[in-house]
Amino acid sequence: MERQIVVITGGAGFLGSHLCDFLLEHSYRVVCVDNLITGRLANIEHLSNNKLFKFIQTDVSENLKIRGKVDFVLHFASLASPVDYARLPIETLKVGSLGTLNALELAHRKRAKFMMASTSEVYGDPLQNPQKEEYWGNVNPVGPRSMYDESKRFAEALTMAFHRKLGVDTCIVRIFNTYGPRMKNEDGRVVPNLITQALTGQPMTIFGDGKQTRSFCYVSDLIDGIYRLMNANYSDPINLGNPNEKNMLELGQVIKDITGTSNKIIFQPLPGDDPKRRRPDIGRAQTILGWVPKVDLKEGLTKTVNWFKSTLNNR
Ligand SMILES: NC(=O)c1ccc[n+]([C@@H]2O[C@H](COP(=O)([O-])OP(=O)(O)OC[C@H]3O[C@@H](n4cnc5c(N)ncnc54)[C@H](O)[C@@H]3O)[C@@H](O)[C@H]2O)c1
């Protein structure tokens, strides 16, 4: 049977590179498109001799042209960590708007299925917990996180417009905090931050009073859900995340236990508009995709800590 061809924008990033690996293992051809603004060649270097893998370095906000057949376009290109999108707000808005437009037009031209990698940040600082897909969110359109939240909300709206008006086969995944190997230790997200600090003898930084919550999903669970969604027939948004909600102090303690560090915890002011609670309602993913996350926090963090240890040792 002819192999199906998947274009992954943002394929050299954390999630994108795991998707490249997974889809190659599942007999797809993969075209990875990335401008390396936050992604790294090191994430895909091991694939460079694989004949089923191709890397194209380009900015998808400028254009996205692929020769030949395409069966899927998975649009994962974005600035994704609060540090990155605060540093590059215009690039963030461009990739969410123009980048999404270019990726949707590619899917339309090629009659390919399109997936939008959206985020739980579309719910903003939620007034409902857990967050269901029907919830419209509580987002500050001009706040310090607006470049990310609004670019993703726009991207979802554009995806639905291509679906409703042009009949493009689309799906939208609202990803909740996901962690695992290949996150960058300097990217500002809480898991790599705390692990790097724990492993390098620095004080561990908790923002605010540490009572704000997140729900952390291990990367292999997320990729499994994405694969199920790619092959499902469902166009409304679907939450993917682990409903096991933890506050930041609890997270810090689990990381302390795993690393065995006695580093002290220090507190810094909470960044503006930081959501106070975050927990997915995954009823829809369970019903439509038969998906539930399997990796518990301690197991996933242990794997992640081991990976960070090996990369810190190789520096
Ligand atoms: N990891 C999470 O917890 C999480 C949660 C919610 C949503 N997401 C979404 O999943 C996607 C991947 O996130 P990630 O955590 O892997 O982040 P990441 O920064 O590791 O990956 C994003 C990739 O997109 C690339 N990119 C950015 N702008 C581009 C452009 N204009 N042209 C081409 N490539 C570009 C970057 O170089 C990078 O490789 C993003 O869309 C993000 O918003 C991630």
The ligand as an ORCA input file, in Angstrom:
! r2SCAN-3c Opt
* xyz 0 1
  N       3.702     21.632     24.943
  C       2.559     22.057     25.419
  O       2.279     21.882     26.605
  C       1.533     22.719     24.533
  C       0.304     23.091     25.116
  C      -0.651     23.701     24.321
  C      -0.430     23.882     22.967
  N       0.757     23.509     22.421
  C       0.951     23.777     20.990
  O       1.636     22.691     20.366
  C       2.519     23.194     19.359
  C       3.936     22.716     19.614
  O       4.389     23.220     20.875
  P       5.759     22.771     21.533
  O       5.524     22.667     22.970
  O       6.283     21.607     20.793
  O       6.665     24.067     21.271
  P       8.060     24.249     20.495
  O       8.456     25.672     20.614
  O       9.022     23.205     20.942
  O       7.659     23.925     18.991
  C       7.118     24.860     18.100
  C       7.874     24.771     16.787
  O       7.302     25.683     15.836
  C       8.367     26.273     15.114
  N       7.887     27.527     14.534
  C       7.434     28.633     15.193
  N       7.093     29.599     14.311
  C       7.322     29.081     13.068
  C       7.161     29.586     11.757
  N       6.682     30.826     11.538
  N       7.490     28.802     10.702
  C       7.970     27.541     10.904
  N       8.144     27.008     12.124
  C       7.827     27.763     13.202
  C       9.473     26.446     16.145
  O      10.764     26.619     15.577
  C       9.349     25.139     16.930
  O      10.157     24.124     16.377
  C       2.372     24.716     19.386
  O       1.446     25.100     18.390
  C       1.822     24.995     20.766
  O       1.081     26.182     20.789
  C       1.750     22.947     23.179
*
